[in-house]
Amino acid sequence: MTDNSLSVRESVGTAPAISIRGVTKRYAGATNAAVDSLDLDIAQGELVVFVGPSGCGKTTTLRMINRLEDPTAGSIHVNGTDVTEIDPAELRRSIGYVIQQGGLFPHQSVATNIGCVPRLLGWPKARIRERVEELIELVRLDPDLLDRYPSSLSGGQQQRVGVARALAADPPILLMDEPYSAVDPVVRAELRHELRSLQERLAKTIVFVTHDIDEAIDLGDRIAVFKTGGHLAQYSVPTELLARPDSQMVEDFLGADRTLRRLSLLTVTTAQLEPATATTPPLTIEASFSLRSTLDALLANATDLATVVDLDGSVLGVITLDAIAQIASGDPDSEPVRPWAAPRRKR
């Protein structure tokens, strides 16, 4: 066996993290391709979400990245290296993988689950123990859980263990296949927030599969919308996707409230503020508020003006309903690609 395990890492920063070119996947006996002539680049450190209806090829595409499936035609490069030139086992050990309910080994403790890949890589026991303890803190799990088994954990705890296990060998790429679909909405929102925080700290390249457009919009630096037949319908940053759907299929998938979804991504300072005067409006809005929550506040208070203040309470200007309307129907090109890189917007 040729040891290409380092080749995934050596070229980091010199090419897209993942480059998919002309990839088609056909299964024996199937009338149509599961994925058809797919071209897609994912940049280093980017969180890209694959979203679309059931059977559109998003999970198949994810599985081809780490060779759980091989394409019928086309090529996939990971950090500049064709994945077919890397031993599949070595490739998978260098790419973190998280599935529904964590995919944990039921008869192994939490600590043993997390340390699985480092053990396969031959790490010393002391180093594995140190890494497990580090990851438990990183994913916000109680150290007392290390000796317990997956069946005794909640759904949210199991997912955190799954993420910790995927990160154990510090892979540059993390693949996540509908990891939060089995947990309740409150825990799901909390896990999404934690994933964003982890991404800001670790700058991994993450490919995340979901069927939930709200989850895609909440998480993605860019969103790849797939349509039936394994075709890429649109690949855009969230604000552009919501402002300019490329087709009726994408528009229908986004739903009738896509303008309000877009306003939820943008902070109030995205809008053009009017200069403050001696008689500022009594309604006060923090600069970290989203335009959606600002609109709600204006309507609830039956006013079309509010004073915008920063964290110190200093007045930045005045927001108007007209300014929000301009953003709602305007050009998204100047909007931030990653609005949560700034102070967290308030909903």
C-alpha positions as CSV (number, residue, x, y, z in Angstrom):
1,M,0.0,0.0,0.0
2,T,1.3,3.4,-1.0
3,D,1.3,5.9,1.9
4,N,-0.2,9.1,0.6
5,S,-1.7,10.1,3.9
6,L,0.3,13.4,4.0
7,S,-0.6,14.4,0.4
8,V,-4.0,15.7,1.6
9,R,-2.3,18.1,3.9
10,E,0.9,19.1,2.1
11,S,-0.8,21.2,-0.6
12,V,-3.2,23.1,1.8
13,G,-3.4,26.7,0.7
14,T,-2.2,26.1,-2.9
15,A,-5.5,25.0,-4.4
16,P,-9.2,24.8,-3.6
17,A,-9.8,22.5,-0.7
18,I,-12.1,20.4,-2.9
19,S,-12.4,20.6,-6.6
20,I,-15.1,18.5,-8.4
21,R,-14.9,18.4,-12.2
22,G,-17.4,16.7,-14.5
23,V,-18.4,14.2,-11.9
24,T,-21.1,11.7,-12.7
25,K,-22.4,8.8,-10.6
26,R,-24.5,6.1,-12.1
27,Y,-25.7,3.1,-10.2
28,A,-26.3,-0.2,-12.0
29,G,-29.9,-0.6,-13.0
30,A,-30.8,3.0,-12.4
31,T,-32.5,4.9,-15.3
32,N,-31.0,8.3,-14.3
33,A,-27.7,9.4,-12.9
34,A,-27.5,10.0,-9.2
35,V,-25.1,12.9,-9.9
36,D,-24.7,14.3,-13.4
37,S,-21.7,16.3,-14.8
38,L,-21.1,18.2,-11.5
39,D,-18.6,21.0,-11.4
40,L,-17.9,22.6,-8.0
41,D,-15.0,24.2,-6.1
42,I,-14.9,24.7,-2.3
43,A,-12.3,27.1,-1.0
44,Q,-10.0,26.5,1.9
45,G,-11.6,27.3,5.3
46,E,-15.1,27.6,3.8
47,L,-18.3,26.1,5.2
48,V,-20.4,25.0,2.2
49,V,-23.9,23.5,2.6
50,F,-25.3,21.0,0.1
51,V,-29.1,21.4,0.1
52,G,-32.0,20.1,-2.1
53,P,-34.9,17.7,-2.2
54,S,-34.5,14.0,-1.4
55,G,-32.7,12.0,-4.1
56,C,-30.9,15.0,-5.6
57,G,-27.4,13.6,-5.2
58,K,-26.1,15.8,-2.3
59,T,-25.2,12.8,0.0
60,T,-23.8,10.8,-2.9
61,T,-21.5,13.8,-3.8
62,L,-20.4,14.0,-0.2
63,R,-19.6,10.3,-0.1
64,M,-17.5,10.6,-3.3
65,I,-15.2,13.2,-1.7
66,N,-13.8,10.6,0.7
67,R,-14.3,7.7,-1.6
68,L,-17.1,5.9,0.2
69,E,-18.4,6.0,-3.4
70,D,-16.3,6.3,-6.5
71,P,-17.6,8.4,-9.5
72,T,-18.5,6.8,-12.7
73,A,-16.9,9.7,-14.6
74,G,-15.0,12.9,-13.8
75,S,-12.5,13.7,-11.0
76,I,-12.3,15.0,-7.5
77,H,-9.2,16.7,-6.1
78,V,-8.7,17.3,-2.4
79,N,-6.1,20.0,-1.7
80,G,-4.8,19.6,-5.3
81,T,-4.5,15.8,-5.2
82,D,-6.7,13.4,-7.1
83,V,-8.4,11.3,-4.5
84,T,-7.9,8.2,-6.7
85,E,-4.2,8.6,-6.1
86,I,-4.7,8.2,-2.3
87,D,-5.3,5.0,-0.5
88,P,-9.0,5.1,0.5
89,A,-8.3,4.3,4.2
90,E,-5.6,6.9,4.4
91,L,-7.9,9.5,2.7
92,R,-10.7,8.8,5.2
93,R,-8.4,9.1,8.2
94,S,-7.4,12.6,6.9
95,I,-11.0,13.8,6.5
96,G,-13.4,14.0,9.4
97,Y,-16.8,12.5,8.9
98,V,-20.0,13.1,10.9
99,I,-23.3,11.4,10.2
100,Q,-26.8,11.3,11.7
101,Q,-26.8,10.5,15.5
102,G,-23.0,10.7,15.5
103,G,-22.5,7.1,14.1
104,L,-20.8,6.2,17.4
105,F,-19.6,2.7,18.2
106,P,-22.2,1.5,20.8
107,H,-19.9,-0.8,22.8
108,Q,-17.1,1.7,23.2
109,S,-17.0,4.5,25.8
110,V,-17.1,8.2,24.8
111,A,-13.3,8.5,25.3
112,T,-12.6,5.4,23.1
113,N,-15.0,6.6,20.4
114,I,-13.2,10.0,20.3
115,G,-9.8,8.5,20.2
116,C,-10.6,6.0,17.4
117,V,-8.7,7.7,14.5
118,P,-5.6,8.7,16.5
119,R,-5.3,5.0,17.7
120,L,-5.5,3.9,14.0
121,L,-2.7,6.4,13.2
122,G,-0.5,4.9,16.0
123,W,-0.5,7.9,18.4
124,P,0.9,7.2,21.8
125,K,-1.7,6.7,24.6
126,A,-0.7,9.8,26.5
127,R,-1.1,11.9,23.3
128,I,-4.5,10.4,22.6
129,R,-5.7,11.0,26.2
130,E,-4.5,14.6,26.0
131,R,-6.3,15.1,22.7
132,V,-9.5,13.6,24.0
133,E,-9.5,15.9,27.0
134,E,-8.9,18.9,24.7
135,L,-11.8,18.0,22.4
136,I,-14.2,17.4,25.2
137,E,-13.6,21.0,26.2
138,L,-13.8,22.2,22.6
139,V,-17.2,20.7,22.0
140,R,-18.5,21.6,25.5
141,L,-19.0,18.2,26.9
142,D,-18.8,17.3,30.6
143,P,-15.5,15.3,31.3
144,D,-17.6,13.0,33.5
145,L,-19.1,11.6,30.3
146,L,-15.8,10.1,29.0
147,D,-16.4,6.7,30.6
148,R,-20.1,6.4,29.6
149,Y,-21.5,4.7,26.5
150,P,-23.4,6.3,23.7
151,S,-26.8,4.8,24.7
152,S,-26.7,6.8,28.0
153,L,-26.2,10.1,26.2
154,S,-28.8,12.5,24.8
155,G,-29.0,13.1,21.1
156,G,-27.2,16.4,21.4
157,Q,-24.4,14.9,23.4
158,Q,-24.0,12.1,20.9
159,Q,-23.6,14.6,18.1
160,R,-21.0,16.5,20.1
161,V,-19.1,13.3,20.6
162,G,-19.4,12.6,16.8
163,V,-17.9,16.0,16.0
164,A,-15.1,15.5,18.5
165,R,-14.3,12.1,17.0
166,A,-14.2,13.7,13.5
167,L,-11.8,16.4,14.7
168,A,-9.6,14.1,16.7
169,A,-6.7,13.8,14.2
170,D,-7.1,17.5,13.3
171,P,-8.1,17.0,9.7
172,P,-8.2,20.0,7.4
173,I,-11.6,18.9,6.0
174,L,-14.8,17.9,7.8
175,L,-17.8,16.2,6.0
176,M,-21.2,16.3,7.8
177,D,-24.1,14.3,6.4
178,E,-27.4,15.6,8.0
179,P,-25.8,15.4,11.4
180,Y,-28.6,17.3,13.3
181,S,-31.7,15.8,11.7
182,A,-32.5,13.4,14.6
183,V,-32.4,16.0,17.4
184,D,-35.1,18.4,18.5
185,P,-35.3,22.0,17.1
186,V,-33.9,23.7,20.2
187,V,-30.9,21.4,20.5
188,R,-30.4,21.6,16.7
189,A,-30.2,25.4,16.9
190,E,-27.7,25.2,19.7
191,L,-25.6,22.7,17.8
192,R,-25.6,25.0,14.7
193,H,-24.4,27.9,16.9
194,E,-21.6,25.7,18.3
195,L,-20.6,24.6,14.8
196,R,-20.3,28.3,13.7
197,S,-18.2,29.0,16.8
198,L,-15.9,26.0,16.1
199,Q,-15.5,27.1,12.5
200,E,-14.5,30.6,13.5
201,R,-11.9,29.1,15.9
202,L,-10.6,26.2,13.7
203,A,-11.1,27.5,10.1
204,K,-11.7,23.9,8.8
205,T,-13.1,23.3,5.4
206,I,-16.6,21.9,6.1
207,V,-19.1,20.4,3.7
208,F,-22.5,20.1,5.3
209,V,-25.5,18.2,3.9
210,T,-29.0,19.1,4.9
211,H,-32.6,19.1,3.4
212,D,-33.5,22.1,5.6
213,I,-33.1,25.5,3.7
214,D,-33.2,27.4,7.0
215,E,-30.3,25.4,8.3
216,A,-28.4,25.9,5.1
217,I,-28.9,29.7,5.2
218,D,-28.0,29.9,8.9
219,L,-24.7,27.9,8.4
220,G,-23.4,28.3,4.9
221,D,-20.7,30.6,3.7
222,R,-21.9,29.4,0.4
223,I,-24.9,27.2,-0.5
224,A,-25.0,24.6,-3.3
225,V,-28.7,23.9,-4.3
226,F,-29.1,20.5,-6.0
227,K,-32.1,19.5,-8.1
228,T,-33.4,16.1,-8.9
229,G,-31.1,14.2,-11.2
230,G,-27.9,15.3,-9.4
231,H,-27.6,18.7,-11.2
232,L,-26.3,21.8,-9.5
233,A,-29.1,24.4,-9.7
234,Q,-27.3,27.3,-8.0
235,Y,-24.1,27.9,-6.0
236,S,-24.1,31.3,-4.2
237,V,-23.5,33.1,-0.9
238,P,-26.8,33.1,1.1
239,T,-27.7,36.7,0.6
240,E,-27.2,36.4,-3.2
241,L,-29.1,33.1,-3.3
242,L,-32.1,34.7,-1.5
243,A,-32.0,37.9,-3.6
244,R,-31.4,36.3,-7.0
245,P,-32.6,32.7,-7.4
246,D,-31.4,31.5,-10.8
247,S,-34.5,29.5,-11.6
248,Q,-38.1,28.8,-10.7
249,M,-37.0,25.6,-9.0
250,V,-34.6,27.5,-6.7
251,E,-37.2,30.2,-6.0
252,D,-39.8,27.6,-5.1
253,F,-37.3,25.7,-2.9
254,L,-36.4,28.9,-1.0
255,G,-40.1,29.6,-0.3
256,A,-42.2,32.7,-0.3
257,D,-40.6,34.3,2.7
258,R,-37.1,34.4,1.2
259,T,-36.9,38.2,1.5
260,L,-37.5,38.0,5.3
261,R,-34.9,35.2,5.5
262,R,-32.4,37.4,3.8
263,L,-33.1,40.3,6.2
264,S,-32.3,37.9,9.0
265,L,-28.8,37.5,7.7
266,L,-27.9,41.2,7.7
267,T,-27.2,43.5,10.6
268,V,-28.9,46.9,10.8
269,T,-25.7,48.7,9.9
270,T,-25.9,47.1,6.4
271,A,-28.6,49.6,5.6
272,Q,-27.9,53.3,4.9
273,L,-28.3,55.1,8.2
274,E,-29.6,58.7,8.3
275,P,-27.5,61.2,10.3
276,A,-28.6,61.6,14.0
277,T,-30.2,64.9,15.0
278,A,-30.9,66.6,18.3
279,T,-34.3,64.9,18.4
280,T,-33.4,61.3,17.8
281,P,-36.3,58.7,17.7
282,P,-37.1,57.2,21.1
283,L,-37.0,53.6,19.8
284,T,-33.4,52.3,20.1
285,I,-31.9,49.4,18.2
286,E,-28.5,47.9,18.8
287,A,-26.1,47.8,15.8
288,S,-25.9,44.0,16.1
289,F,-29.6,43.5,15.5
290,S,-30.6,41.9,12.2
291,L,-32.7,43.9,9.7
292,R,-35.5,41.3,10.2
293,S,-35.7,42.0,14.0
294,T,-35.3,45.7,13.4
295,L,-38.3,45.6,11.0
296,D,-40.3,43.7,13.6
297,A,-39.5,46.3,16.2
298,L,-40.5,49.2,13.9
299,L,-43.8,47.6,13.0
300,A,-44.5,46.6,16.7
301,N,-43.9,50.3,17.7
302,A,-45.9,51.7,14.8
303,T,-43.0,53.9,13.7
304,D,-40.7,54.1,10.7
305,L,-37.7,55.5,12.5
306,A,-35.3,54.1,15.2
307,T,-32.0,55.2,16.7
308,V,-29.1,52.8,16.1
309,V,-26.5,52.6,18.9
310,D,-23.3,50.6,19.3
311,L,-22.2,48.4,22.2
312,D,-21.2,51.5,24.2
313,G,-24.5,53.2,23.6
314,S,-23.1,55.8,21.2
315,V,-25.5,56.9,18.5
316,L,-24.5,55.7,15.0
317,G,-27.5,57.1,13.1
318,V,-31.1,56.5,12.4
319,I,-32.6,53.5,10.6
320,T,-35.8,54.0,8.5
321,L,-38.3,51.6,6.9
322,D,-37.3,53.0,3.5
323,A,-33.7,52.0,4.1
324,I,-34.8,48.4,5.0
325,A,-37.0,48.3,1.9
326,Q,-34.1,49.4,-0.2
327,I,-31.9,46.5,1.2
328,A,-34.8,44.0,0.7
329,S,-35.0,44.8,-3.0
330,G,-31.5,45.9,-3.6
331,D,-28.2,44.6,-4.9
332,P,-26.5,42.0,-2.6
333,D,-23.0,42.4,-4.0
334,S,-21.8,44.7,-1.3
335,E,-23.2,42.6,1.5
336,P,-21.0,40.6,3.8
337,V,-20.4,36.9,2.8
338,R,-20.1,35.9,6.4
339,P,-22.2,38.2,8.5
340,W,-21.7,36.2,11.7
341,A,-17.9,36.9,11.6
342,A,-19.0,40.3,13.0
343,P,-20.7,40.5,16.4
344,R,-23.5,38.0,16.5
345,R,-26.7,39.4,15.0
346,K,-29.7,39.4,17.3
347,R,-32.9,37.8,16.0
